[in-house]
């Protein structure tokens, strides 16, 4: 068995363990019920935040983007 296969198996077992632990904590942590009931709204919120961050990055990444336009207008 290669190292990549062993690593993949470890990641799968870790993910399954996390899911089982969260299901077991369901009675203790009511936030899990809330997230399960409103998964669409939570996903929409995550998409909005990622879109906002992407927009800011795209706007601020190139500070010299207006220099070429200013040179052509002069």
DAMO-V673216 format. One record per pair of residues at least 24 apart in sequence whose C-alpha atoms are under 6 Angstrom apart, sorted by sequence separation. I is the first residue (numbers start at 1). J is the second residue. If there is no record, write none. Layout:
i = {I I}
j = {J J}
This chain:
none
